[in-house]
């Protein structure tokens, strides 16, 4: 299986931009993984746009969260609210409750309220299709982040229904971002095991972005000749049970595993921590991606080994900037990358103060404000 690794170069605001390097030769895989991890400690980030329309003030915008009970969704919504204050918008945060039928009803309510725009997070087009068609018929733009449009080949390549999708690291396809996320976790595992590991990879199968997440890890780990992967599949409807039992079985059936990896940090609180603890193994590398305060606490306690942290509040600002461009009448096909990226966290690197999310090491807020204020 072919794998593509990342190489970092200096970013505009002092971070790093993810670019593609040539496939590594087998003897260089560990060295390259270690280099990637070191760059990940410093922060693998691309800067936000430096040009764009000034703030389109006095607009009414609804933001449909993927589910306020989930930290990542609440953080994105908070970032959107922060940015909207600077844009001069009247914003209503609506809770999609991780349920497409709820999100669909909210889109219909937004259309009935004649809002200027709707922003939505992590709802794929097919599950909310009828509501999107209604919004389209009423000329209400719907801007998506971490969502897959109906035009994607996985959904049959139908007509696109989102007005615009946020461009993350050069792609409006959310699967690309999550594939990169998976590749970076593979780099951490290769680096910390010197390229010799048996890995239990926890793979969620019901969401397209999570399929890409796992595929990215598998593509990244394929370069490691001394690595073996056992995949433990589950879907979100099985959490916490029988998912916990599925993970327990994977650990029981693979007593020689040295790594348990997953791209969804929230799973540790939803049964995975229990499965790891009951295995009696305190020598496992356990991690990790998303980056929440509870997971950082598990790293401090030696229960979780690492996390590849994502800047969820920045995502909220990125949705706001994309929405502002739509409201300004710009062509979505020309929208620039909103930047964002990744940062590696473990016991020796980048742990934020207790109870806090990790903030990226570049001031993305000021970058957006400079654009919106036409500075």
C-alpha positions in Angstrom: 0.0 0.0 0.0 1.4 3.4 -0.9 1.8 6.0 1.8 2.5 9.7 1.7 4.1 11.5 4.5 4.0 15.1 5.6 6.9 17.6 5.5 6.5 21.0 7.3 7.7 24.4 6.1 7.6 27.7 7.8 4.2 29.3 7.9 3.2 32.9 7.4 2.4 33.5 11.1 5.2 31.4 12.5 3.5 28.0 12.4 4.0 25.4 9.7 2.3 24.5 6.5 1.6 20.8 5.7 2.9 19.9 2.3 3.5 16.6 0.7 6.9 15.0 0.6 8.1 12.0 -1.5 7.2 8.6 -0.2 9.9 7.6 2.4 12.2 4.6 1.7 11.7 1.8 4.3 15.1 2.6 6.0 14.1 6.2 6.4 10.6 5.7 7.8 11.5 5.9 11.5 13.7 9.0 11.0 11.1 10.8 9.0 8.4 9.9 11.5 10.5 11.3 14.3 11.0 14.5 12.3 7.3 14.8 11.8 6.6 14.3 15.5 9.1 17.0 16.4 7.4 19.3 13.9 4.1 18.3 15.5 5.3 19.4 18.9 6.0 22.8 17.4 2.7 22.9 15.6 1.8 21.8 12.0 -0.4 24.8 11.1 -1.2 26.8 8.0 -2.1 30.4 8.5 -5.6 31.8 7.9 -6.3 34.0 4.8 -4.6 37.4 4.6 -7.1 38.8 2.1 -10.9 38.9 1.7 -14.0 40.9 2.1 -14.6 43.3 5.0 -17.2 42.3 7.6 -20.7 42.0 6.1 -22.4 43.6 9.1 -26.0 43.5 10.3 -26.7 39.9 9.2 -28.8 37.3 10.9 -27.0 33.9 10.9 -28.0 30.6 12.5 -25.2 28.2 13.4 -26.3 24.5 13.7 -24.0 22.7 16.1 -23.3 19.0 15.6 -24.3 18.6 19.3 -23.7 20.8 22.2 -23.2 17.8 24.5 -20.0 17.1 22.7 -16.9 19.2 23.5 -15.7 19.5 19.9 -19.1 20.7 18.7 -19.5 23.1 21.6 -16.0 24.5 21.0 -16.7 25.1 17.3 -19.9 26.9 18.2 -18.1 29.0 20.8 -15.5 30.0 18.2 -18.3 30.9 15.8 -20.0 33.1 18.4 -16.7 34.8 19.2 -16.1 35.7 15.6 -19.7 36.8 14.9 -19.4 39.5 17.5 -16.6 41.0 15.5 -18.5 40.7 12.3 -21.5 42.5 13.7 -24.0 39.6 13.2 -27.0 38.6 15.1 -26.2 34.9 15.7 -28.3 32.1 17.1 -26.6 28.9 18.1 -28.8 25.9 17.5 -28.2 22.4 18.8 -28.3 19.7 16.2 -28.0 17.0 18.9 -26.0 14.8 16.5 -29.3 13.9 14.8 -29.9 14.7 11.1 -33.7 15.0 11.6 -33.1 17.6 14.3 -30.7 19.5 12.1 -33.2 19.3 9.2 -35.9 20.8 11.3 -33.6 23.6 12.3 -32.7 24.4 8.7 -36.4 24.6 7.9 -37.0 27.0 10.9 -34.1 29.1 9.7 -35.6 29.4 6.2 -39.0 30.3 7.7 -37.2 33.0 9.8 -35.7 34.4 6.6 -32.1 34.4 8.0 -29.3 35.7 5.9 -27.3 32.4 6.1 -27.1 29.1 7.9 -23.8 27.5 9.0 -23.7 23.8 9.9 -21.1 21.5 11.4 -20.6 17.8 10.8 -23.9 16.8 9.1 -23.5 15.1 5.8 -25.8 16.2 2.9 -27.9 13.0 2.5 -29.2 13.1 6.0 -30.4 16.7 5.7 -31.1 16.7 1.9 -34.7 17.7 1.9 -34.0 20.7 4.2 -31.1 21.8 2.0 -33.3 21.7 -1.0 -35.8 23.9 0.8 -33.0 26.4 1.7 -31.8 26.3 -1.9 -35.3 27.0 -3.3 -35.5 30.0 -0.9 -32.0 31.3 -1.7 -30.8 30.8 1.9 -27.1 29.9 1.7 -26.0 26.9 3.8 -22.2 26.8 4.7 -20.8 23.6 5.9 -17.7 22.5 7.9 -16.6 18.8 8.5 -19.6 17.8 6.3 -19.7 15.8 3.0 -21.8 17.1 0.2 -24.2 15.0 -1.9 -21.9 15.6 -4.8 -19.2 13.3 -3.2 -18.7 10.0 -5.0 -19.4 8.1 -1.8 -23.0 9.5 -2.1 -23.4 8.8 -5.8 -22.1 12.1 -7.1 -25.4 14.0 -7.1 -25.8 17.8 -7.3 -24.0 19.7 -4.5 -26.4 21.3 -2.0 -24.1 23.2 0.3 -23.5 26.7 -0.9 -19.9 26.5 0.3 -17.7 24.2 2.3 -14.9 25.4 4.5 -11.5 25.0 2.9 -9.2 23.3 5.4 -5.5 23.0 4.5 -6.3 23.5 0.8 -9.3 21.2 0.4 -13.1 21.6 0.8 -13.4 17.9 1.2 -13.5 17.1 4.9 -12.2 13.6 4.3 -8.9 15.0 3.2 -8.4 16.8 6.5 -9.2 13.7 8.5 -7.0 11.5 6.3 -4.1 13.8 7.2 -5.1 13.5 10.8 -4.8 9.7 10.6 -1.4 9.9 8.8 0.0 12.1 11.6 -1.1 9.6 14.3 0.7 6.9 12.4 3.9 9.0 12.5 3.7 9.3 16.2 3.3 5.5 16.6 6.2 4.7 14.3 8.4 7.3 16.0 7.7 6.1 19.5 8.0 2.4 18.8 11.1 2.6 16.5 9.0 1.1 13.8 8.2 -2.1 15.6 4.7 -2.4 17.0 1.5 -4.5 17.0 -1.3 -2.0 16.9 -5.0 -2.3 17.8 -6.7 0.5 15.7 -10.1 1.5 16.8 -12.2 2.3 13.7 -15.6 4.0 13.6 -17.5 2.9 10.5 -20.7 4.9 10.3 -19.3 8.3 9.3 -17.4 9.2 6.1 -14.9 11.4 7.9 -14.1 8.7 10.4 -13.6 6.2 7.5 -11.1 8.7 6.1 -9.6 9.1 9.6 -8.9 5.4 9.8 -7.8 5.1 6.2 -5.2 7.9 6.8 -3.8 6.0 9.7 -3.6 2.8 7.7 -1.9 4.6 4.8 0.6 6.2 7.1 1.4 3.0 9.0 1.8 1.0 5.7 5.3 2.4 5.4 6.3 0.7 8.6 7.6 -2.8 7.7 7.8 -3.8 11.4 4.3 -2.8 12.3 1.2 -5.0 12.4 -2.4 -3.6 12.7 -5.5 -5.3 14.0 -8.6 -3.2 13.3 -11.4 -3.2 15.9 -14.5 -1.8 14.2 -17.5 -0.2 15.9 -20.1 2.6 15.2 -21.3 5.4 17.3 -24.7 3.8 17.9 -22.9 1.0 19.8 -21.3 3.4 22.3 -20.9 2.7 25.2 -22.2 -0.8 24.9 -21.5 -3.1 23.1 -18.5 -0.9 21.9 -16.8 -1.4 25.3 -17.1 -5.1 25.0 -15.8 -5.0 21.4 -12.7 -3.1 22.5 -12.2 -5.5 25.5 -12.3 -8.4 23.1 -9.7 -6.9 20.9 -7.3 -6.4 23.8 -8.0 -9.9 25.1 -7.4 -11.5 21.7 -4.2 -9.6 21.1 -2.2 -9.8 24.3 1.0 -9.0 22.4 -0.3 -5.6 21.2 1.9 -2.7 22.2 -0.3 0.2 20.9 -4.0 1.1 21.1 -4.8 3.9 18.7 -7.9 5.8 17.8 -8.8 9.2 16.3 -11.6 10.1 18.6 -10.4 11.1 22.1 -14.0 11.2 23.4 -14.0 7.4 23.3 -11.8 7.2 26.4 -14.8 8.5 28.5 -17.2 6.3 26.6 -15.8 2.9 27.5 -12.4 2.7 25.9 -10.6 3.7 29.2 -12.5 0.9 31.0 -11.4 -1.6 28.3 -7.8 -0.6 28.6 -7.8 -0.6 32.4 -9.4 -4.0 32.6 -6.8 -5.4 30.2 -4.3 -5.0 33.1 -1.7 -3.6 30.7 0.1 -0.5 31.9 2.8 -0.7 29.2 0.5 0.2 26.3 1.0 3.3 24.1 -2.6 4.7 24.1 -3.7 7.6 21.9 -5.3 9.6 20.5 -6.6 12.6 18.7 -8.9 15.6 19.0 -7.5 17.0 22.3 -9.9 17.6 25.1 -9.2 18.7 28.7 -10.3 15.3 30.1 -7.8 13.6 27.7 -5.0 15.9 28.7 -5.8 14.9 32.3 -5.5 11.2 31.4 -2.1 12.0 29.8 -1.0 13.7 33.1 -2.1 10.5 35.0 -0.3 8.2 32.6 -3.5 6.5 31.3 -3.4 8.0 27.8 0.0 8.5 26.1 -0.6 11.2 23.5 -3.2 13.2 21.5 -3.0 14.9 18.1 -4.9 18.1 19.0 -7.3 19.9 16.6 -8.1 23.6 16.9 -11.8 23.5 17.2 -12.4 27.1 18.0 -10.4 28.0 15.0 -12.8 25.9 13.0 -15.6 28.2 14.2 -13.8 31.3 13.0 -13.1 29.6 9.7 -16.8 28.9 9.2 -17.5 32.5 10.0 -15.0 33.8 7.5 -16.4 31.4 4.8 -19.9 32.6 5.6 -18.8 36.2 5.3 -17.3 35.6 1.9 -20.7 34.0 0.8 -22.6 37.0 2.1 -20.2 39.3 0.3 -21.1 37.6 -3.0 -17.7 36.0 -3.6 -17.5 32.8 -5.7 -17.1 29.8 -3.4 -14.8 28.2 -6.1 -12.2 30.9 -5.3 -12.3 30.7 -1.5 -8.8 30.4 0.0 -7.7 27.9 2.6 -8.7 28.8 6.1 -5.5 27.2 7.4 -5.8 25.3 10.7 -3.7 22.1 11.4 -2.6 19.9 14.2 -0.4 19.9 17.3 1.0 16.9 19.2 0.5 16.6 22.9 2.1 14.1 25.4 3.3 14.2 28.9 6.5 16.1 28.0 5.0 18.4 25.4 2.3 21.0 25.1 0.0 20.1 28.0 -2.1 23.2 28.6 -3.3 24.3 32.1 -5.7 21.9 33.7 -9.2 22.1 32.4 -8.3 24.1 29.3 -8.2 23.4 25.6 -4.9 23.7 23.7 -4.5 27.0 21.9 -2.5 27.0 18.6 0.8 28.9 18.7 -0.2 31.5 16.2 -2.8 34.3 16.5 -5.4 33.3 14.0 -8.0 35.6 15.6 -5.9 38.7 14.8 -5.4 37.5 11.3 -9.1 37.3 10.7 -9.8 40.6 12.3 -7.2 42.3 10.0 -9.2 41.0 7.0 -12.6 41.8 8.3 -11.6 45.3 9.4 -9.8 45.9 6.1 -6.5 46.7 7.8 
